[in-house]
Amino acid sequence: MDRQTRDAWLIDHDYLTIYQGRDCLSLDAFAILGNISPERFRQGFHYYPATNEFEMDDDLKQDIMRGAQELMAKHDTTNMLDILYLEAQQHEADKEKL
């Protein structure tokens, strides 16, 4: 897979946006990369719009690190956008089955 195709697919499916030339991941993308449910991510993620800051609970950080390590081993890469692409495609296929 080439980067342009990967990024276009991630953008088309709302996992990735480009803001001021930088890659920005959706909350669902973070959940996928942490190998946790979106609900679990939202429980431990706190956003403060007044200051445009966020924080994550320590338990959530540990869960994400563990999940990310599992996915890096599964796909034999540390490129998180490649991992996101592969995992998000499976996630989308699973949604279509419902």
Secondary structure, DSSP 4 states (H G I P E B T S, - for coil): --HHHHHHHHHHTTSEEEETTEEEE-HHHHHHHTTS-HHHHHHHEEEETTTTEEEE-HHHHHHHHHHHHHHHHHHT---HHHHHHHHHHHHHHHHHH-
